[in-house]
């Protein structure tokens, strides 16, 4: 149930801690704004922060999905704000945090998972081998 210990470098831990801190910071900002949309956004960031560090084997195995999801979530938040606003000082702070979050998650992805296209191809091959019952080239590697 719990993931096996993997060797993380100090820099990996620092990056992961910064990602969690930034996700919690923007989640906190959104939680103070009131309204259903801001509250749901805050909950999403809090869940993503937990998903980045929870030591469950399933979460560790699919951490690449969490990373891509967090990047997409932050981009969607920024896009929604750019379309709808409101444009006040706290919003700009939250957007700066989200941009920094995207950069750090991209760095974490590159360090831990490598090329996102290669990761998706590998996972699709692995899934195909499960469905067909045969090993596909690149599956299980």
FIBA-264855 format. One line per 4 residues: number of its first residue (from 1); for each residue z, x, y of N, C-alpha, C. Coordinates in nm, 4 decimals. Layout:
N
NUM	Z:X:Y:Z:X:Y:Z:X:Y; ...
END
This chain:
141
1	0.0000:0.0821:-0.1189:0.0000:0.0000:0.0000:0.0000:0.0866:0.1254; 0.0804:0.1906:0.1257:0.0817:0.2805:0.2404:-0.0177:0.3924:0.2165; -0.0759:0.4396:0.3252:-0.1783:0.5426:0.3157:-0.1171:0.6751:0.2744; -0.1982:0.7515:0.2047:-0.1523:0.8862:0.1715:-0.1517:0.9695:0.2988
5	-0.0681:1.0680:0.2980:-0.0572:1.1544:0.4156:-0.1841:1.2357:0.4307; -0.2393:1.2363:0.5489:-0.3536:1.3208:0.5793:-0.3090:1.4220:0.6831; -0.3743:1.5334:0.6820:-0.3394:1.6379:0.7754:-0.4011:1.6078:0.9110; -0.3182:1.5764:1.0065:-0.3628:1.5548:1.1431:-0.3228:1.6759:1.2258
9	-0.4154:1.7203:1.3067:-0.3835:1.8295:1.3987:-0.3014:1.7726:1.5131; -0.2331:1.8590:1.5834:-0.1544:1.8157:1.6987:-0.2430:1.7445:1.8001; -0.3623:1.7966:1.8208:-0.4543:1.7334:1.9163:-0.4940:1.5930:1.8721; -0.5059:1.5695:1.7405:-0.5373:1.4358:1.6903:-0.4249:1.3382:1.7238
13	-0.3025:1.3834:1.7060:-0.1859:1.2987:1.7353:-0.1787:1.2690:1.8854; -0.2057:1.3691:1.9679:-0.2024:1.3495:2.1133:-0.3087:1.2492:2.1564; -0.4296:1.2635:2.1025:-0.5369:1.1698:2.1368:-0.5006:1.0293:2.0920; -0.4504:1.0158:1.9704:-0.4142:0.8838:1.9182:-0.3016:0.8220:2.0001
17	-0.2034:0.9019:2.0401:-0.0935:0.8521:2.1235:-0.1453:0.8073:2.2597; -0.2390:0.8815:2.3157:-0.2976:0.8428:2.4439:-0.3756:0.7124:2.4312; -0.4474:0.6951:2.3215:-0.5216:0.5705:2.2985:-0.4247:0.4529:2.2917; -0.3194:0.4692:2.2146:-0.2201:0.3621:2.2028:-0.1562:0.3329:2.3385
21	-0.1210:0.4372:2.4118:-0.0610:0.4196:2.5432:-0.1532:0.3470:2.6408; -0.2802:0.3849:2.6413:-0.3762:0.3187:2.7306:-0.3984:0.1732:2.6905; -0.4083:0.1473:2.5606:-0.4259:0.0085:2.5144:-0.3043:-0.0763:2.5516; -0.1854:-0.0212:2.5351:-0.0645:-0.0948:2.5724:-0.0559:-0.1143:2.7239
25	-0.0996:-0.0146:2.8002:-0.0949:-0.0255:2.9465:-0.1871:-0.1350:2.9974; -0.3108:-0.1371:2.9497:-0.4021:-0.2420:2.9967:-0.3604:-0.3780:2.9400; -0.3053:-0.3783:2.8197:-0.2520:-0.5035:2.7647:-0.1382:-0.5569:2.8492; -0.0511:-0.4672:2.8917:0.0603:-0.5089:2.9778:0.0091:-0.5660:3.1103
29	-0.0868:-0.4977:3.1709:-0.1426:-0.5477:3.2970:-0.1984:-0.6884:3.2783; -0.2749:-0.7080:3.1726:-0.3324:-0.8408:3.1479:-0.2242:-0.9450:3.1184; -0.1160:-0.9030:3.0541:-0.0097:-0.9991:3.0213:0.0647:-1.0486:3.1453; 0.0608:-0.9724:3.2530:0.1320:-1.0116:3.3752:0.0492:-1.1014:3.4657
33	-0.0777:-1.1225:3.4321:-0.1672:-1.1960:3.5223:-0.1615:-1.3471:3.5028; -0.1079:-1.3926:3.3922:-0.0981:-1.5363:3.3674:-0.2317:-1.5943:3.3243; -0.2262:-1.7089:3.2663:-0.3481:-1.7753:3.2197:-0.3784:-1.7393:3.0756; -0.4455:-1.8302:3.0078:-0.4747:-1.8142:2.8660:-0.5657:-1.6947:2.8387
37	-0.6706:-1.6781:2.9148:-0.7656:-1.5709:2.8898:-0.7003:-1.4332:2.9037; -0.6198:-1.4151:3.0087:-0.5511:-1.2876:3.0268:-0.4484:-1.2635:2.9157; -0.3793:-1.3684:2.8748:-0.2799:-1.3564:2.7681:-0.3467:-1.3191:2.6361; -0.4577:-1.3833:2.6045:-0.5298:-1.3507:2.4816:-0.5839:-1.2078:2.4861
41	-0.6307:-1.1660:2.6033:-0.6793:-1.0301:2.6191:-0.5663:-0.9304:2.5938; -0.4485:-0.9599:2.6485:-0.3321:-0.8731:2.6288:-0.2962:-0.8648:2.4806; -0.2953:-0.9776:2.4127:-0.2630:-0.9796:2.2697:-0.3647:-0.8955:2.1923; -0.4914:-0.9069:2.2283:-0.5949:-0.8273:2.1629:-0.5707:-0.6780:2.1766
45	-0.5323:-0.6352:2.2964:-0.5037:-0.4932:2.3171:-0.3793:-0.4498:2.2399; -0.2773:-0.5346:2.2349:-0.1561:-0.5004:2.1602:-0.1873:-0.4870:2.0110; -0.2677:-0.5771:1.9568:-0.3050:-0.5719:1.8153:-0.3876:-0.4459:1.7871; -0.4798:-0.4142:1.8759:-0.5621:-0.2941:1.8586:-0.4766:-0.1678:1.8614
49	-0.3768:-0.1653:1.9479:-0.2870:-0.0491:1.9556:-0.2132:-0.0299:1.8231; -0.1654:-0.1381:1.7661:-0.0961:-0.1301:1.6366:-0.1935:-0.0872:1.5275; -0.3143:-0.1438:1.5299:-0.4139:-0.1110:1.4273:-0.4539:0.0365:1.4309; -0.4409:0.1003:1.5461:-0.4752:0.2420:1.5574:-0.3736:0.3338:1.4900
53	-0.2525:0.2832:1.4661:-0.1500:0.3724:1.4112:-0.0829:0.3222:1.2839; -0.1062:0.1984:1.2442:-0.0388:0.1452:1.1259:-0.0801:0.2266:1.0027; 0.0171:0.2674:0.9207:-0.0149:0.3554:0.8086:-0.0554:0.2833:0.6800; -0.0982:0.1603:0.6873:-0.1429:0.0889:0.5680:-0.2776:0.1440:0.5216
57	-0.2950:0.1575:0.3919:-0.4158:0.2183:0.3362:-0.5424:0.1479:0.3831; -0.5413:0.0170:0.3872:-0.6592:-0.0581:0.4305:-0.6942:-0.0263:0.5755; -0.5933:-0.0172:0.6596:-0.6172:0.0143:0.8012:-0.6682:0.1576:0.8165; -0.6157:0.2491:0.7384:-0.6607:0.3881:0.7462:-0.8044:0.3981:0.6962
61	-0.8334:0.3302:0.5873:-0.9690:0.3340:0.5287:-1.0729:0.2813:0.6250; -1.0383:0.1765:0.6978:-1.1338:0.1147:0.7899:-1.0978:0.1387:0.9363; -1.0315:0.2502:0.9633:-0.9951:0.2831:1.1018:-1.1207:0.2967:1.1882; -1.2317:0.3351:1.1279:-1.3564:0.3471:1.2025:-1.3983:0.2108:1.2584
65	-1.3718:0.1039:1.1852:-1.4023:-0.0304:1.2344:-1.3106:-0.0642:1.3517; -1.1840:-0.0265:1.3406:-1.0883:-0.0495:1.4487:-1.1350:0.0239:1.5741; -1.1781:0.1488:1.5572:-1.2245:0.2270:1.6719:-1.3451:0.1615:1.7386; -1.4450:0.1260:1.6580:-1.5639:0.0613:1.7151:-1.5276:-0.0728:1.7785
69	-1.4375:-0.1454:1.7142:-1.3929:-0.2738:1.7696:-1.3215:-0.2572:1.9020; -1.2385:-0.1552:1.9135:-1.1653:-0.1310:2.0377:-1.2601:-0.0913:2.1497; -1.3600:-0.0107:2.1185:-1.4603:0.0239:2.2192:-1.5336:-0.1015:2.2643; -1.5756:-0.1839:2.1701:-1.6454:-0.3080:2.2040:-1.5580:-0.4044:2.2829
73	-1.4311:-0.4101:2.2471:-1.3371:-0.4995:2.3157:-1.3196:-0.4576:2.4613; -1.3016:-0.3273:2.4831:-1.2845:-0.2766:2.6193:-1.4131:-0.2958:2.6999; -1.5283:-0.2705:2.6378:-1.6550:-0.2912:2.7081:-1.6751:-0.4379:2.7450; -1.6393:-0.5266:2.6540:-1.6513:-0.6701:2.6809:-1.5579:-0.7124:2.7940
77	-1.4383:-0.6577:2.7958:-1.3435:-0.6874:2.9032:-1.3978:-0.6413:3.0380; -1.4530:-0.5215:3.0410:-1.5099:-0.4685:3.1652:-1.6288:-0.5537:3.2092; -1.7161:-0.5881:3.1161:-1.8332:-0.6703:3.1486:-1.7913:-0.8079:3.1993; -1.6939:-0.8693:3.1327:-1.6449:-1.0003:3.1779:-1.5879:-0.9939:3.3184
81	-1.5142:-0.8873:3.3471:-1.4589:-0.8697:3.4815:-1.5708:-0.8487:3.5824; -1.6720:-0.7685:3.5470:-1.7823:-0.7407:3.6397:-1.8590:-0.8681:3.6736; -1.8691:-0.9582:3.5779:-1.9410:-1.0835:3.6001:-1.8569:-1.1833:3.6791; -1.7293:-1.1927:3.6446:-1.6462:-1.3002:3.6973:-1.5425:-1.2564:3.7998
85	-1.4982:-1.1312:3.7949:-1.3913:-1.0896:3.8862:-1.2571:-1.1287:3.8285; -1.1535:-1.1342:3.9015:-1.1375:-1.1109:4.0451:-1.1319:-0.9607:4.0746; -1.1721:-0.9264:4.1943:-1.1845:-0.7865:4.2346:-1.0689:-0.7470:4.3250; -0.9549:-0.7192:4.2658:-0.8395:-0.6747:4.3437:-0.7908:-0.5430:4.2844
89	-0.6983:-0.4776:4.3533:-0.6583:-0.3409:4.3200:-0.6124:-0.3252:4.1749; -0.5315:-0.4153:4.1257:-0.4821:-0.4034:3.9885:-0.5969:-0.4103:3.8879; -0.6990:-0.4886:3.9201:-0.8146:-0.4977:3.8306:-0.8857:-0.3629:3.8208; -0.8977:-0.2941:3.9311:-0.9620:-0.1624:3.9287:-0.8797:-0.0619:3.8481
93	-0.7499:-0.0726:3.8558:-0.6629:0.0149:3.7755:-0.6830:-0.0149:3.6270; -0.6858:-0.1432:3.5926:-0.7066:-0.1819:3.4529:-0.8426:-0.1348:3.4027; -0.9448:-0.1448:3.4852:-1.0786:-0.1006:3.4438:-1.0833:0.0504:3.4262; -1.0143:0.1246:3.5122:-1.0085:0.2707:3.4969:-0.9387:0.3074:3.3660
97	-0.8326:0.2350:3.3345:-0.7625:0.2581:3.2073:-0.8564:0.2289:3.0910; -0.9319:0.1206:3.1003:-1.0228:0.0827:2.9917:-1.1371:0.1831:2.9751; -1.1875:0.2370:3.0842:-1.2912:0.3408:3.0739:-1.2334:0.4652:3.0058; -1.1144:0.5058:3.0456:-1.0490:0.6204:2.9814:-1.0244:0.5910:2.8333
101	-0.9871:0.4686:2.8026:-0.9649:0.4264:2.6643:-1.0937:0.4395:2.5829; -1.2041:0.3936:2.6381:-1.3329:0.4033:2.5683:-1.3681:0.5491:2.5403; -1.3492:0.6340:2.6402:-1.3801:0.7767:2.6231:-1.2937:0.8377:2.5133; -1.1641:0.8122:2.5169:-1.0753:0.8706:2.4159:-1.1023:0.8170:2.2761
105	-1.1321:0.6885:2.2655:-1.1632:0.6331:2.1330:-1.2934:0.6930:2.0809; -1.3915:0.7133:2.1680:-1.5167:0.7772:2.1262:-1.4904:0.9200:2.0783; -1.4055:0.9926:2.1481:-1.3694:1.1282:2.1067:-1.2980:1.1242:1.9718; -1.2043:1.0315:1.9563:-1.1312:1.0174:1.8301:-1.2274:0.9828:1.7170
109	-1.3213:0.8943:1.7430:-1.4204:0.8572:1.6417:-1.5006:0.9793:1.5997; -1.5498:1.0548:1.6969:-1.6315:1.1723:1.6660:-1.5516:1.2755:1.5865; -1.4258:1.2954:1.6210:-1.3423:1.3940:1.5526:-1.3055:1.3496:1.4111; -1.2771:1.2219:1.3938:-1.2271:1.1741:1.2647:-1.3369:1.1224:1.1717
113	-1.4395:1.0616:1.2288:-1.5397:0.9944:1.1466:-1.6789:1.0545:1.1571; -1.7066:1.1248:1.2643:-1.8392:1.1834:1.2817:-1.9363:1.0871:1.3470; -2.0587:1.0918:1.3025:-2.1664:1.0104:1.3573:-2.1489:0.8644:1.3161; -2.1419:0.7714:1.4138:-2.1199:0.6308:1.3775:-2.2311:0.5721:1.2910
117	-2.3533:0.6149:1.3116:-2.4642:0.5627:1.2306:-2.4490:0.6091:1.0863; -2.4122:0.7342:1.0666:-2.3908:0.7857:0.9316:-2.2744:0.7136:0.8634; -2.1707:0.6828:0.9392:-2.0549:0.6119:0.8835:-2.0963:0.4730:0.8359; -2.1702:0.4011:0.9180:-2.2136:0.2655:0.8815:-2.3054:0.2705:0.7601
121	-2.3979:0.3656:0.7566:-2.4870:0.3793:0.6407:-2.4074:0.4079:0.5136; -2.3095:0.4981:0.5233:-2.2265:0.5324:0.4072:-2.1504:0.4091:0.3571; -2.0938:0.3345:0.4506:-2.0164:0.2166:0.4112:-2.1061:0.1081:0.3523; -2.2263:0.0927:0.4060:-2.3195:-0.0065:0.3502:-2.3627:0.0338:0.2096
125	-2.3850:0.1632:0.1874:-2.4209:0.2109:0.0542:-2.3057:0.1889:-0.0433; -2.1849:0.2128:0.0038:-2.0671:0.1915:-0.0795:-2.0529:0.0439:-0.1159; -2.0741:-0.0429:-0.0189:-2.0669:-0.1869:-0.0432:-2.1763:-0.2307:-0.1406; -2.2973:-0.1774:-0.1225:-2.4079:-0.2124:-0.2118:-2.3778:-0.1719:-0.3548
129	-2.3138:-0.0573:-0.3721:-2.2808:-0.0138:-0.5078:-2.1744:-0.1040:-0.5700; -2.0845:-0.1565:-0.4883:-1.9852:-0.2506:-0.5400:-2.0506:-0.3802:-0.5836; -2.1444:-0.4287:-0.5034:-2.2101:-0.5559:-0.5318:-2.2986:-0.5451:-0.6556; -2.3749:-0.4373:-0.6641:-2.4695:-0.4231:-0.7752:-2.4057:-0.3614:-0.8993
133	-2.2915:-0.2972:-0.8831:-2.2270:-0.2328:-0.9957:-2.2857:-0.0963:-1.0274; -2.3763:-0.0494:-0.9426:-2.4384:0.0831:-0.9615:-2.4012:0.1722:-0.8459; -2.4016:0.3004:-0.8743:-2.3815:0.3978:-0.7658:-2.5122:0.4126:-0.6904; -2.5030:0.4082:-0.5593:-2.6189:0.4284:-0.4751:-2.6073:0.5681:-0.4160
137	-2.7201:0.6274:-0.3805:-2.7162:0.7611:-0.3223:-2.6283:0.7612:-0.1976; -2.5312:0.8494:-0.1946:-2.4401:0.8593:-0.0791:-2.3167:0.7729:-0.0929; -2.3125:0.6854:-0.1924:-2.1952:0.5987:-0.2075:-2.0810:0.6773:-0.2693; -1.9636:0.6486:-0.2232:-1.8445:0.7095:-0.2776:-1.8235:0.8544:-0.2361
141	-1.9080:0.9023:-0.1489:-1.8933:1.0423:-0.1043:-1.7850:1.0578:-0.0035
END
